[in-house]
Amino acid sequence: MIYSMTGFGRAELSESDKKFTVEIKSVNHKYFDLNIRMPRKFNLFESNIRNLLKEYASRGKIDLYISYEDLSESGTSLKYNKALAQEYYHFYKQIQEDFNIDDDIRTSTIARSTDVLVLEEQEINEEEMWSLLERPLKEAFSAFRSAREKEGEALKQNILGKLDEMQGHAAFIEERLPQIISEYREKLTERVKELLENSQIDEGRIAAEVTMYADKIAIDEELVRLSTHIRHMKDILEKGGESGRNLDFIAQEMNRESNTILSKSNDIDITNRGIELKTCIEKIREQVQNIE
């Protein structure tokens, strides 16, 4: 299969008073570039997450969002710092004596003092937490890969259509070349006749001029290489897999051949077809940039 580097996936899991939400999206990139946003307590799973994702994607700029809610009462606990509370009480009493003010120290006054009562999150069970988190990750990654596969198939069909169009242009140019040489010979012969009037025409000289002209505009090798590149790209697309870099290189080579064809052309029909070839190649290059 051909995979696009653009995709999206989402999954949720609610179990044992815990809720996980995973979202993943990506765009094209030369390398595997992963950015993860998740609760700090999940940082210890980053390596696991990266290794798991590499089973679903090998290239692209990927953003992964993980949110977590613990709805159980055991998720947090309230801690009482007795020593700190005693210090607060001691200094409150000292302030009362120093300024000779009424004693209005209450339990609530000390309880509201900083860090006397602290809400702490309980330590997580790593093995249990990962077994829960892994499930929505796999579900989101699977949806993500399916989206990339679907778009990859659309890219494949679009590129194959452009390649067929290129083959048509190349076939026209190949058929047109002998006609150009024949037309040149006829024009050259007529022109020589006009110049020499009734004098004898040197057929050998005409043949030599035509041969030189044919060598000058010869693009047979370019057409052969172009056809080879087209077939090679089609084979890669049908084979599938991680092929974006190879396809981009082939597109560059096809562009090189089309440039040479245009530079050697002095026929309007071939020039027009050469321009159409370059247009197709540019569109293909834009598409293969999105292929993994």
Secondary structure, 3 states (H helix, E strand, C coil): CCCECCEEEEEEEEECCEEEEEEEEEECCCCEEEEEECCHHHHHHHHHHHHHHCCCCCCEEEEEEEEEEECCHHHEEEEECHHHHHHHHHHHHHHHHHHCCCCCCCHHHHHCCCCCEEEEECCCCHHHHHHHHHHHHHHHHHHHHHHHHHHHHHHHHHHHHHHHHHHHHHHHHHHHHHHHHHHHHHHHHHHHHHHHCCCCCCHHHHHHHHHHHHHHHCCHHHHHHHHHHHHHHHHHHHHCCCCHHHHHHHHHHHHHHHHHHHHHCCCHHHHHHHHHHHHHHHHHHHHHCCEC
